[in-house]
């Protein structure tokens, strides 16, 4: 058990594993249960992460508009939080997302090259 595990409910890490393996729908389900039990900035934090998962789920289904919409909503939620929150370097994650979605915003449809890009992963650091 690392020090970060105490920052989140145990189920959160199940969702994190789903996310990092590309199972965004399952991740969304797990995190949504946690989100429903939180308040304040924690609720904002989990909502933003859920929106990232939904964004990547839509992207994988070639729903460019849905992916971009959820991506933008996630960024808006993350802006309500400090740069590091609950062990996550939010600035690093949003930078990964920006890089991932580079060139997608202006396109009319997703290319094979875009669809084959490695998906961003979420890693936690030691700063709560």
N, C-alpha and C positions, 0 to 999 in steps of 0.2 A: 504494500500500500504506500503510495507516495503522498506527500503533503497536499497535493492538489485534490486528491480524492475526497478529502473532507470538505472541499468547497462546494461540492455538488451532491445531489442525491445519487445513490448507487446506480439507479437506472439511467442516469445521464450518460454514464460511460458505455452502456450498452448502445445508446443512440449514437455516441461518438464513434464507436466501432463501426456501426452501420454506415455512418456518414463517410468515414475514411475508406470504406470498402465499396462505396458507390451505391449503397442501398438507401436512397434518399427518401423513398416513401415510408419505409420502415422506421427510419430515423425520425421523420416528421411525427409519426404516431407516438413514438416513445417520448420525444421532447414535448409534444403538445400536452401530454398528461402532466408532466412536470410544470409546464408553463401555467396550467390552470390552477395550480396550488400556490403560485408565487405572487408577490406584490412589488410595487415600486420599481427600482432599477433592475432587480433580478427579473421581473416580468418583461421589461424592455429587452434585456439581454437574451433571454430564451426566445422571445418573439423574433428578434433579429436572426438568431441562429436557425430557427424554423424557416424563416423566409429564404435564407441561403439554401437550405436543403430543398425547399420547394422550387427555387429558381433553377437549381441544377437538375432536379427531376424534370421540369419543363424543357430544359435545354436538351436532355437526353431523349426526349420525345419529339424533338425538332420543333418545339413551340417557342419560337424566338421571342414573340411579343410577351408571352407569359413569363419566360425566363428573365427578360429585361425588366419587366414590371416588378417582379419579386426581388430581383437584385437591387433595384432602386429603392424599394421599400426597406430592404435590409440595411442598406447604407444610411437611410434616413433614421432608422432606429439606432444604429450604432453611433451616429453623431450625437445622440443624447447621453452617451456614456463616456467615461474617461478612456484614454488610450489603452490602458490595461485595466481589465475588470474580471474578477473571479478566475484569475489565472490565465486569461486569454489576452494576447497581444492583439487588440482589435485593429490597430493601425496596420500590423503585418497582414492580418487576414483580409482586410479591405484592399490592401495593395495587391494581394494574390488574386482577389476577385476582379479588380480593375484590369490586371494583366490578362486574366482568363477571358474577360469579355471584350478585350481590345479588338476593334474591327467588327464586332457583332452589331453594335448599335446602328451603324449606318447601312448595314447590309439589308437586302430585302428577303434573303433566305440564308439559311446556314449552309456552309460549304462542308464537304467531307473533311477537309483539313481542320476546320473549326470543331466539327463533331468528334474528331479523333484526338483533340487536345487532352492531355492529362488533366484530370479534375483537381481543383485545389483541395488540400487536406487541412484539417484543423489540428494544431499542436498547442499544447499548454506549456507555459513557462512557470517559473517559481514565484511570480509576482501576483498576489491576489488582486 
